[in-house]
Every structure is written in structure tokens, then in C-alpha cells.
Amino acid sequence: MKDLREVIKSRRSCRAYSSEPLSREQVEALIADAVWAPSGSNNQPWRFVVIQDRDRLKRYSDIAKQQSLEALRQAPAPAPQSAMYEKFLTDPNSNIFYNASTLVVVYGDNSTRWHVYDCTMAAYNLMLLAAADGLGSCWIGFAHYVLNSDAVKQELGVPAECSLVAPIIVGHRAQDGPHSEVPRKPFTTTFVEVAS
């Protein structure tokens, strides 16, 4: 396993996957390790749904593209990336899941106060673990509308009291090799020290 700092700094969102599937054992191992994330009051409010059915993923992608396109066009002011997103969403060959073999959907129990934070930490653990294993992953923002709908949650057997937190695709990268470094923007750090 790589050094943790190296994994954190080298992890990149992957948008090109090979056709090689992940085994059930691989996915179960990733999730079993990911849940070692901290959680408020130790509630561990996460619920995972793993989808490896490419036809279902394509159907969800088509629905999500239409929903996202409608939301984009109804926005009061276009975002800087609107033209790029519109081109992607109107392309009949595009797939919001980038043809990855596996989608791990992290839902959180709404009855717990910190479920969004808790599930986000578990999702990020999953992405780091995938990177450490040489796999690609990506959080799919366009999937939020469709995967949080009552109809899809019912279809997937997700209780009504759970809501979507993180849709993460995972799989074998289409190409392996060096990944370009993405520079960090300047950030502010304020130290409040004991007055002398």
C-alpha cells in the first residue's frame, strides 16, 4: 500500500474506465474498510447500494441527463461551465457514470443529525481506498436528482427515511500511468494562540 499522504495527493477523479468488472469481494472489501470513518455519536448512519447492472446505470444516466439539463436551463444565471455541461448532457453517447462497472451509492439515515457529514467521510474513505488499490473513482454530482427520487429509492429498496449523500463510481482505469498534478489554490490558515 502506498503512503497515505501520497494516496491523498495523487488521487484524481477518473472519467475513463475499462470494461473489466470489479468483483463483489473487491467492492465489499472497499466498503468494509470505508465504514471506519468517524460518525457523530457513533450512529454510523450509512447505507450502501451497489449497482453493477450497466443497463440500469444507462437508464439512470439518461434520466439524470434530462433532469440536469432542465435544471441548468432554468438557472437564473448561467454558471461558467454551463456550455460545457450542456454539450455533455445533450450528447446521446455520453454517460454520467462514464461506463464504470460499479456505482456505490451512499445513503444516510435522516433521523441522525450528522448523517451528511458522516456519510461523506465514509465516501471519501472509499475513494482513497480505491486509489490505494490502483482503482479509479469519481463522485457523480449529476446523479443526485435521479438517485434521491422516491421512485428510484423504492426500486433500490432504500427506506424513505434515508437520503442520498454520495454516488461514487469505482472501477479499473482505462489507462494507467502518471496523472497530472492539480495545483491547490492558496488557502488561509488562522492560528489563535494563547495570549502572552
N, C-alpha and C positions, 0 to 999 in steps of 0.2 A: 504494500500500500504506500502511496505517495505521502510525503509530509503534508500535514493538514494545511499549512499556510500555502504550499504550492498548489494544492487542490483548490483552495478558495480563490487564489489569484488566477488560476488557469481555466476555471470553469467558464464555459460560454454557452449561450442559448444555441441549441442545434436545430437547424431547419432543413436538414437533408439527411434522410435515413436510408439504410439498406433494406432489402426485403427480408433479411434474416430475422426471424421472430425471437422474442425473449421467452424463455421457459417460465412456466408457472413458479417453479422453485426459485428462479432468479428474482422474480417480482416479489414473491413472498419474503425472500431474504432482505430485499431493499426496504420493504415496509416494516418488517420486524425490527430492523435497526433504526429506521427513521422515527419510530414512536418513542425513542429515548430522548425526545425533546422535552424541555420543561413545560409544565402546564399549570395554570392558576389553580390553586387549592388542590392540585393533583387530580383534576377532573378527567384528564385525558379524553376530551370530548370529540375526538376524531372518528370518522367512519370512512372507510376506503371502498371505492368501487373500481374494479379493474376491467377495462374493456379492451378486448383483443380481436373483436369482430370488425374487420375492415369495412364491410358493407354498412354496418351500423354507424361506424365512425364517419363514413362518407355521407350518410343521411343526415347525421347531426351537423356535419360541416356545412352542407347545403342550406339547412335551416338557419344556422348561425350566420352564414354569409348574408342571407337575405335580411335577417334581423339587424345585423350590424350596419348594413348598407342603409337601411331605413333610418336608424339612429343617427348615422353620420350625416345624412341629407337633411335631417330635422334639427341638427345642431344650430344654435343661434349664430355662432361664428365658426368658420372652418378652422380646424387645427392645422398646424404647419404640415403634418403628414397626411392630410385629407386626400390629396390627389393620389399619393402612393397607395393608401388604403383602398380607395375606390377602385383603382386599377386591379388590385389583388382580389377584391370582393366581387367584381364583375367578371373575372376570368373564370369560365366554366371548368377549366382544368385545375384551378387552384384548390387546395385542401387546407383548411385551417390547422389540421393536425399533421401536415407535411408528410403524410403517408407513413408515419411512425407505426410500429407494430403494436404499441401498447399505450393506452391512456390510463393514468392513475388519477382518479377524481377524489379529492379530499373534501368531505362534507363535515360540518361541525354542528354539534348539538346546541341549538339556540337557547336552551334553558340554562346554559352555563355562561357566566358573564364575559369570560375572556376567550371564547371559542375561536374567534377570528385570529387572534394573536397565537394561540396555542397551535391551531392547525397550520398556520403559516410557517411556524418554526419547524413543524414536522415535515411540511412540504419542502422547505429549504434543505433540511437534513437529507431528504430523499434525493434532491438534485445533487448535493455534494457527494453522497454515497455513489450515485450513478457515475459521476465524474471520476471518482476514485477507482471505479471498476472499468473505466475506459468507455463508458456509455455516454450517449448524448441525452439531453433533456431540455425541455422548454416549457415555461408557464404560458398557457394559451388564453390570453385575455378575451379573444373573440368568442370563446366557448361559454362565457358566463351567462349570457341570456338563455341559451338553449338548455344547458345542464342544470340551471336553477329553476326551470319551469316545472310547475306541478305535474304536467303530463309526463315529462321525462323522468322526474324523480320517482313517480309512481311506476313507470316502466322498469326502472332500475332497482325497485324495492327499497328506496330511501324513505325513511319516515318523514312525515310532514314537518316535524319539529327540527329537522336538520336543514341547513342551508349550505349552498356551495361556497367553498373558500378557495380551493386551488385545483385547476385542471392541469396536470403535468403529463406531457408526453415523454416517453422514455424508449430508447432503442439503440441499435447499433448505428453508428455514424456511417453515412455513405462514403465519406472519405476520412481517413485518419491522417494526422500529421500536425504540424505546428499551427496554432491558432493565433491570429493577430491580437496583439495586446490592445486592450481598450483602455485609454488613459482615464484616470479618475479626475473629476472636476475638483477645483480647490474646495476645501471644506473648512468650517470654522470649529475650533475647539476652545471652549471657555473653561478655565480652571478656577474654581472658587476655593481659595485656600484659607487656612486659619489665619486670622489677623494677628500680627505680632504685637 
